[in-house]
Amino acid sequence: MQLTILGCYSATPRTFNNPTSQVLEINNHIFLIDCGEGTQVALRRNKIKFNRIKHVFISHLHGDHFFGLIGLISTFSLLNRKTELHIHGPKGIKEIITLQLKLSKSWTSYPLYFHELESKEPQLIFEDEKVTVETIPLNHRVYTNGFLFKEKPGDRKLLMNEVLNYEIDVAYYRSIKKGKDAILEDGTVISNEKLTAPPIPPKSYAFCSDTFFKPDIIPQIKGVTGLYHEATFLETHQHLCEPTKHSTAKQAAEMAKLAEASKLILGHYSTRYGDINLFKAEAETVFENVVLAEDGKKINFN
């Protein structure tokens, strides 16, 4: 599982930094999470293939999280894309995008599907044989979701010395890896535990976009491998959190600690601060494994 940061600052643009956008590579999927201005250029810069992006997840309808979407959708058409694209986001996103396409007479060359979200409870919004994606309801000035990406448990590992010792036919290997016992020709049952080792623990990634401190989501994200949490302010400006519905770096760290996350990624920094290392220093007073999101940074979860 690998995360590429395409943009990590809050609303005000900067010369060399983009607003929020990320790419998560998980079990052969490439998911685009939020799509602020400059996203398609950042995708090019990071050599991410456009045609591999089939699902886009938009947390909320503030411009620094989706103003790059219409440009990306239009570029896909200019490149004669044929692969379908699914947009998951708040109710209203379909109206916004289709109006832009209509007035510019730029209908897509590929199937474009919108999956609009309204529920204030967690929802399963994507699932295949390897991955699930759930919404994480957040507390911001407009309807906002985070997203929880989870690998499904993989196959068990064959202990080949044991398997060969019992002379089990290769035709049964797949079912054994799926957890079934082996039955020998004489009817003897060999328990799966003797023949296999547990699979690699599945990884998970929680993207917590713009939000006021919201500890009631902890049960949903408990034990997450990677937690991205917005950190717009330092503690000196905590008084701004309530009116703006944002969080501080220390509050993000408190969330990571409560969730028992393996790694915390901070982002969405206010441009009022000249040094983002201050966010890391503040968060590390609460939680040890802190990474700063920076444009172009790739973060691996081992």
C-alpha positions as a Markdown table, in Angstrom:
| # | Residue | x | y | z |
|---|---|---|---|---|
| 1 | Met | 0.0 | 0.0 | 0.0 |
| 2 | Gln | 1.5 | 3.3 | -1.1 |
| 3 | Leu | 0.2 | 6.9 | -0.7 |
| 4 | Thr | 1.3 | 9.7 | -3.0 |
| 5 | Ile | 0.7 | 13.3 | -1.9 |
| 6 | Leu | -0.3 | 15.5 | -4.8 |
| 7 | Gly | -1.3 | 18.5 | -2.7 |
| 8 | Cys | -1.4 | 19.1 | 1.1 |
| 9 | Tyr | -2.2 | 22.7 | 1.8 |
| 10 | Ser | -5.4 | 24.5 | 2.8 |
| 11 | Ala | -7.5 | 26.8 | 0.6 |
| 12 | Thr | -5.1 | 29.6 | -0.3 |
| 13 | Pro | -2.8 | 28.6 | -3.2 |
| 14 | Arg | 0.9 | 28.7 | -2.9 |
| 15 | Thr | 3.6 | 29.0 | -5.6 |
| 16 | Phe | 5.0 | 25.5 | -5.2 |
| 17 | Asn | 2.2 | 23.7 | -3.4 |
| 18 | Asn | -1.2 | 22.4 | -4.3 |
| 19 | Pro | -4.4 | 22.1 | -2.2 |
| 20 | Thr | -5.6 | 18.7 | -1.1 |
| 21 | Ser | -5.3 | 15.6 | -3.4 |
| 22 | Gln | -3.8 | 12.2 | -2.9 |
| 23 | Val | -3.4 | 8.9 | -4.7 |
| 24 | Leu | -3.7 | 5.6 | -2.8 |
| 25 | Glu | -2.4 | 2.5 | -4.4 |
| 26 | Ile | -3.9 | -0.6 | -2.8 |
| 27 | Asn | -4.2 | -4.1 | -4.1 |
| 28 | Asn | -3.8 | -3.0 | -7.8 |
| 29 | His | -6.3 | -0.2 | -7.4 |
| 30 | Ile | -5.3 | 3.5 | -7.9 |
| 31 | Phe | -7.8 | 5.6 | -6.0 |
| 32 | Leu | -7.8 | 9.4 | -6.3 |
| 33 | Ile | -8.8 | 11.1 | -3.1 |
| 34 | Asp | -9.9 | 14.7 | -3.4 |
| 35 | Cys | -9.0 | 16.8 | -6.4 |
| 36 | Gly | -7.9 | 20.3 | -5.7 |
| 37 | Glu | -6.6 | 22.7 | -8.3 |
| 38 | Gly | -3.4 | 21.5 | -10.0 |
| 39 | Thr | -4.2 | 17.8 | -9.5 |
| 40 | Gln | -3.8 | 16.7 | -13.1 |
| 41 | Val | -0.4 | 18.4 | -13.4 |
| 42 | Ala | 0.7 | 16.8 | -10.1 |
| 43 | Leu | -0.5 | 13.4 | -11.5 |
| 44 | Arg | 1.8 | 13.9 | -14.5 |
| 45 | Arg | 4.7 | 15.1 | -12.4 |
| 46 | Asn | 4.4 | 11.9 | -10.3 |
| 47 | Lys | 4.1 | 9.7 | -13.4 |
| 48 | Ile | 0.7 | 8.3 | -12.4 |
| 49 | Lys | -1.2 | 6.8 | -15.4 |
| 50 | Phe | -4.5 | 8.6 | -16.0 |
| 51 | Asn | -6.2 | 5.5 | -17.4 |
| 52 | Arg | -5.6 | 3.5 | -14.2 |
| 53 | Ile | -7.7 | 5.9 | -12.2 |
| 54 | Lys | -11.3 | 4.5 | -12.2 |
| 55 | His | -12.6 | 5.8 | -8.9 |
| 56 | Val | -12.4 | 9.4 | -7.4 |
| 57 | Phe | -13.5 | 10.1 | -3.9 |
| 58 | Ile | -14.4 | 13.7 | -3.0 |
| 59 | Ser | -14.7 | 14.5 | 0.7 |
| 60 | His | -16.7 | 17.7 | 0.4 |
| 61 | Leu | -17.7 | 20.6 | -1.9 |
| 62 | His | -15.2 | 23.2 | -0.8 |
| 63 | Gly | -13.2 | 24.3 | -3.8 |
| 64 | Asp | -9.8 | 23.4 | -2.5 |
| 65 | His | -10.9 | 19.7 | -2.5 |
| 66 | Phe | -12.6 | 19.5 | -5.9 |
| 67 | Phe | -11.9 | 22.5 | -8.2 |
| 68 | Gly | -9.4 | 20.3 | -10.2 |
| 69 | Leu | -12.0 | 17.7 | -11.0 |
| 70 | Ile | -13.6 | 19.3 | -14.1 |
| 71 | Gly | -10.2 | 19.8 | -15.6 |
| 72 | Leu | -9.2 | 16.2 | -15.0 |
| 73 | Ile | -12.5 | 14.9 | -16.4 |
| 74 | Ser | -12.1 | 17.1 | -19.5 |
| 75 | Thr | -8.5 | 16.0 | -20.0 |
| 76 | Phe | -9.5 | 12.4 | -19.9 |
| 77 | Ser | -11.8 | 13.1 | -22.9 |
| 78 | Leu | -9.1 | 14.9 | -24.8 |
| 79 | Leu | -7.0 | 11.8 | -24.4 |
| 80 | Asn | -9.9 | 9.8 | -25.9 |
| 81 | Arg | -10.4 | 7.8 | -22.7 |
| 82 | Lys | -12.9 | 4.9 | -23.0 |
| 83 | Thr | -12.6 | 3.4 | -19.5 |
| 84 | Glu | -15.5 | 4.3 | -17.2 |
| 85 | Leu | -14.9 | 6.7 | -14.3 |
| 86 | His | -16.8 | 6.7 | -11.0 |
| 87 | Ile | -17.1 | 9.8 | -8.9 |
| 88 | His | -18.0 | 9.3 | -5.2 |
| 89 | Gly | -18.9 | 12.6 | -3.5 |
| 90 | Pro | -21.6 | 14.7 | -1.7 |
| 91 | Lys | -25.0 | 15.3 | -3.3 |
| 92 | Gly | -24.6 | 18.2 | -5.7 |
| 93 | Ile | -21.4 | 17.1 | -7.3 |
| 94 | Lys | -23.2 | 15.7 | -10.3 |
| 95 | Glu | -25.1 | 18.9 | -10.8 |
| 96 | Ile | -21.9 | 21.0 | -10.6 |
| 97 | Ile | -19.9 | 18.8 | -13.0 |
| 98 | Thr | -22.6 | 18.2 | -15.6 |
| 99 | Leu | -23.5 | 21.9 | -15.8 |
| 100 | Gln | -19.9 | 22.7 | -16.6 |
| 101 | Leu | -19.8 | 19.9 | -19.2 |
| 102 | Lys | -23.1 | 21.1 | -20.7 |
| 103 | Leu | -22.3 | 24.7 | -21.0 |
| 104 | Ser | -18.9 | 24.0 | -22.5 |
| 105 | Lys | -20.3 | 21.4 | -24.8 |
| 106 | Ser | -17.6 | 19.0 | -23.5 |
| 107 | Trp | -19.5 | 15.7 | -22.9 |
| 108 | Thr | -17.1 | 12.9 | -22.0 |
| 109 | Ser | -15.9 | 10.3 | -24.5 |
| 110 | Tyr | -16.3 | 7.7 | -21.7 |
| 111 | Pro | -19.0 | 6.6 | -19.3 |
| 112 | Leu | -19.0 | 8.9 | -16.3 |
| 113 | Tyr | -20.9 | 7.7 | -13.2 |
| 114 | Phe | -21.8 | 9.7 | -10.1 |
| 115 | His | -22.4 | 8.1 | -6.7 |
| 116 | Glu | -23.8 | 10.9 | -4.5 |
| 117 | Leu | -23.6 | 10.7 | -0.7 |
| 118 | Glu | -26.0 | 12.0 | 1.8 |
| 119 | Ser | -25.9 | 9.7 | 4.8 |
| 120 | Lys | -24.4 | 10.9 | 8.1 |
| 121 | Glu | -23.7 | 7.3 | 9.1 |
| 122 | Pro | -20.8 | 5.2 | 7.8 |
| 123 | Gln | -21.6 | 3.6 | 4.4 |
| 124 | Leu | -19.9 | 0.9 | 2.4 |
| 125 | Ile | -19.5 | 2.6 | -1.0 |
| 126 | Phe | -17.1 | 0.3 | -2.8 |
| 127 | Glu | -16.3 | -3.4 | -2.6 |
| 128 | Asp | -14.6 | -6.0 | -4.7 |
| 129 | Glu | -12.8 | -9.3 | -3.9 |
| 130 | Lys | -9.7 | -7.4 | -2.5 |
| 131 | Val | -10.8 | -4.0 | -1.1 |
| 132 | Thr | -13.6 | -2.2 | 0.7 |
| 133 | Val | -14.2 | 1.6 | 1.0 |
| 134 | Glu | -16.4 | 3.1 | 3.7 |
| 135 | Thr | -17.3 | 6.7 | 4.4 |
| 136 | Ile | -16.2 | 8.3 | 7.7 |
| 137 | Pro | -18.8 | 11.0 | 8.7 |
| 138 | Leu | -16.9 | 14.2 | 9.7 |
| 139 | Asn | -17.8 | 17.5 | 11.3 |
| 140 | His | -17.1 | 20.5 | 9.0 |
| 141 | Arg | -19.0 | 23.6 | 7.8 |
| 142 | Val | -20.6 | 21.6 | 5.0 |
| 143 | Tyr | -21.5 | 18.0 | 4.6 |
| 144 | Thr | -18.1 | 16.1 | 4.7 |
| 145 | Asn | -16.9 | 12.5 | 4.7 |
| 146 | Gly | -13.6 | 10.9 | 5.2 |
| 147 | Phe | -12.9 | 7.5 | 3.6 |
| 148 | Leu | -11.7 | 4.3 | 5.1 |
| 149 | Phe | -9.9 | 2.0 | 2.6 |
| 150 | Lys | -9.4 | -1.6 | 3.8 |
| 151 | Glu | -7.7 | -4.6 | 2.3 |
| 152 | Lys | -9.5 | -7.9 | 2.7 |
| 153 | Pro | -7.6 | -10.7 | 4.3 |
| 154 | Gly | -5.5 | -12.6 | 1.8 |
| 155 | Asp | -4.9 | -16.4 | 1.4 |
| 156 | Arg | -3.1 | -18.4 | 4.0 |
| 157 | Lys | 0.5 | -19.3 | 3.3 |
| 158 | Leu | 1.3 | -22.9 | 2.5 |
| 159 | Leu | 4.0 | -24.6 | 4.7 |
| 160 | Met | 5.5 | -26.5 | 1.8 |
| 161 | Asn | 7.6 | -28.9 | 4.0 |
| 162 | Glu | 4.4 | -30.0 | 5.7 |
| 163 | Val | 2.4 | -30.2 | 2.5 |
| 164 | Leu | 5.1 | -32.3 | 0.8 |
| 165 | Asn | 5.4 | -34.5 | 3.8 |
| 166 | Tyr | 1.8 | -35.6 | 3.5 |
| 167 | Glu | 2.1 | -35.9 | -0.3 |
| 168 | Ile | -0.9 | -33.7 | -0.9 |
| 169 | Asp | -1.8 | -33.3 | -4.6 |
| 170 | Val | -1.2 | -29.9 | -6.0 |
| 171 | Ala | -4.8 | -29.7 | -7.1 |
| 172 | Tyr | -5.8 | -29.1 | -3.5 |
| 173 | Tyr | -3.3 | -26.3 | -2.8 |
| 174 | Arg | -5.8 | -23.5 | -3.7 |
| 175 | Ser | -8.5 | -24.8 | -1.3 |
| 176 | Ile | -5.9 | -25.3 | 1.5 |
| 177 | Lys | -4.8 | -21.7 | 1.0 |
| 178 | Lys | -8.4 | -20.6 | 1.4 |
| 179 | Gly | -8.5 | -22.3 | 4.8 |
| 180 | Lys | -9.8 | -25.8 | 4.1 |
| 181 | Asp | -8.5 | -29.0 | 5.7 |
| 182 | Ala | -6.8 | -31.6 | 3.5 |
| 183 | Ile | -8.3 | -35.1 | 3.2 |
| 184 | Leu | -5.8 | -37.8 | 2.2 |
| 185 | Glu | -6.7 | -40.8 | 0.0 |
| 186 | Asp | -7.1 | -43.0 | 3.1 |
| 187 | Gly | -9.6 | -40.5 | 4.6 |
| 188 | Thr | -7.2 | -39.0 | 7.1 |
| 189 | Val | -8.0 | -35.3 | 7.7 |
| 190 | Ile | -5.0 | -33.0 | 8.1 |
| 191 | Ser | -6.1 | -29.7 | 9.8 |
| 192 | Asn | -5.4 | -26.5 | 7.9 |
| 193 | Glu | -3.4 | -25.1 | 10.8 |
| 194 | Lys | -0.7 | -27.8 | 10.3 |
| 195 | Leu | -0.4 | -27.0 | 6.6 |
| 196 | Thr | -0.6 | -23.2 | 6.5 |
| 197 | Ala | 0.6 | -20.0 | 8.2 |
| 198 | Pro | -1.7 | -17.0 | 8.7 |
| 199 | Pro | -1.9 | -14.5 | 5.8 |
| 200 | Ile | -0.1 | -11.2 | 5.9 |
| 201 | Pro | -2.2 | -8.8 | 8.1 |
| 202 | Pro | -4.4 | -6.7 | 5.8 |
| 203 | Lys | -3.6 | -3.0 | 5.7 |
| 204 | Ser | -6.0 | 0.0 | 6.0 |
| 205 | Tyr | -5.9 | 3.7 | 5.4 |
| 206 | Ala | -8.2 | 6.3 | 6.9 |
| 207 | Phe | -8.4 | 9.7 | 5.1 |
| 208 | Cys | -9.9 | 12.3 | 7.5 |
| 209 | Ser | -10.4 | 15.4 | 5.5 |
| 210 | Asp | -11.5 | 18.8 | 6.9 |
| 211 | Thr | -13.1 | 18.3 | 10.3 |
| 212 | Phe | -13.5 | 19.5 | 13.8 |
| 213 | Phe | -12.1 | 17.2 | 16.5 |
| 214 | Lys | -14.4 | 14.2 | 16.3 |
| 215 | Pro | -13.4 | 11.3 | 18.6 |
| 216 | Asp | -16.7 | 9.4 | 18.0 |
| 217 | Ile | -15.2 | 8.0 | 14.8 |
| 218 | Ile | -12.5 | 6.1 | 16.7 |
| 219 | Pro | -14.3 | 2.8 | 16.8 |
| 220 | Gln | -14.5 | 2.8 | 13.0 |
| 221 | Ile | -10.8 | 3.6 | 12.4 |
| 222 | Lys | -9.4 | 1.6 | 15.3 |
| 223 | Gly | -6.1 | -0.1 | 14.5 |
| 224 | Val | -5.8 | 1.6 | 11.1 |
| 225 | Thr | -2.4 | 1.2 | 9.4 |
| 226 | Gly | -2.2 | 4.8 | 8.2 |
| 227 | Leu | -4.3 | 7.8 | 9.3 |
| 228 | Tyr | -4.3 | 11.0 | 7.4 |
| 229 | His | -5.8 | 13.8 | 9.5 |
| 230 | Glu | -6.1 | 17.4 | 8.7 |
| 231 | Ala | -4.0 | 19.8 | 10.9 |
| 232 | Thr | -4.9 | 23.3 | 9.8 |
| 233 | Phe | -3.8 | 25.0 | 12.9 |
| 234 | Leu | -1.2 | 24.9 | 15.7 |
| 235 | Glu | -2.3 | 25.1 | 19.3 |
| 236 | Thr | -1.7 | 28.8 | 19.4 |
| 237 | His | -4.7 | 29.2 | 17.1 |
| 238 | Gln | -6.9 | 26.5 | 18.6 |
| 239 | His | -9.6 | 29.2 | 19.2 |
| 240 | Leu | -10.1 | 29.2 | 15.4 |
| 241 | Cys | -11.1 | 25.5 | 15.3 |
| 242 | Glu | -14.7 | 25.9 | 16.5 |
| 243 | Pro | -15.7 | 28.6 | 14.0 |
| 244 | Thr | -13.9 | 27.1 | 11.0 |
| 245 | Lys | -14.5 | 23.4 | 12.0 |
| 246 | His | -10.9 | 22.5 | 11.6 |
| 247 | Ser | -8.3 | 20.7 | 13.9 |
| 248 | Thr | -4.9 | 21.4 | 15.3 |
| 249 | Ala | -1.8 | 19.1 | 14.8 |
| 250 | Lys | -2.1 | 18.1 | 18.5 |
| 251 | Gln | -5.7 | 17.1 | 18.1 |
| 252 | Ala | -4.8 | 15.0 | 15.0 |
| 253 | Ala | -2.2 | 13.3 | 17.1 |
| 254 | Glu | -4.8 | 12.7 | 19.8 |
| 255 | Met | -7.0 | 11.0 | 17.2 |
| 256 | Ala | -4.1 | 8.8 | 16.1 |
| 257 | Lys | -3.3 | 7.8 | 19.7 |
| 258 | Leu | -7.0 | 7.0 | 20.4 |
| 259 | Ala | -7.2 | 5.0 | 17.2 |
| 260 | Glu | -4.0 | 3.1 | 17.9 |
| 261 | Ala | -2.9 | 3.9 | 14.4 |
| 262 | Ser | 0.5 | 2.7 | 13.1 |
| 263 | Lys | 1.3 | 6.0 | 11.4 |
| 264 | Leu | -0.1 | 9.5 | 11.3 |
| 265 | Ile | 0.1 | 11.8 | 8.2 |
| 266 | Leu | -0.6 | 15.5 | 8.8 |
| 267 | Gly | -1.8 | 17.9 | 6.1 |
| 268 | His | -4.1 | 20.8 | 5.1 |
| 269 | Tyr | -1.7 | 23.3 | 6.7 |
| 270 | Ser | -2.8 | 26.9 | 7.0 |
| 271 | Thr | -0.5 | 29.1 | 4.9 |
| 272 | Arg | -0.2 | 31.5 | 7.9 |
| 273 | Tyr | 2.7 | 29.3 | 9.1 |
| 274 | Gly | 6.1 | 29.5 | 7.6 |
| 275 | Asp | 7.5 | 26.2 | 8.7 |
| 276 | Ile | 5.4 | 23.0 | 8.6 |
| 277 | Asn | 7.9 | 21.2 | 10.9 |
| 278 | Leu | 6.2 | 23.0 | 13.7 |
| 279 | Phe | 3.2 | 20.8 | 13.0 |
| 280 | Lys | 5.3 | 17.6 | 13.4 |
| 281 | Ala | 6.9 | 18.8 | 16.6 |
| 282 | Glu | 3.6 | 19.6 | 18.1 |
| 283 | Ala | 2.0 | 16.3 | 17.1 |
| 284 | Glu | 5.0 | 14.3 | 18.4 |
| 285 | Thr | 4.3 | 15.5 | 21.9 |
| 286 | Val | 1.2 | 13.2 | 21.8 |
| 287 | Phe | 2.0 | 10.5 | 19.1 |
| 288 | Glu | 5.3 | 9.2 | 18.1 |
| 289 | Asn | 5.1 | 8.1 | 14.4 |
| 290 | Val | 4.2 | 11.3 | 12.6 |
| 291 | Val | 4.8 | 12.1 | 8.9 |
| 292 | Leu | 4.3 | 15.4 | 7.2 |
| 293 | Ala | 2.4 | 15.4 | 3.9 |
| 294 | Glu | 4.4 | 17.3 | 1.3 |
| 295 | Asp | 3.7 | 17.6 | -2.4 |
| 296 | Gly | 5.3 | 14.7 | -4.3 |
| 297 | Lys | 6.0 | 12.6 | -1.2 |
| 298 | Lys | 5.4 | 8.9 | -1.4 |
| 299 | Ile | 4.6 | 7.1 | 1.8 |
| 300 | Asn | 4.8 | 3.3 | 2.0 |
| 301 | Phe | 2.9 | 1.3 | 4.7 |
| 302 | Asn | 4.9 | -1.9 | 5.5 |
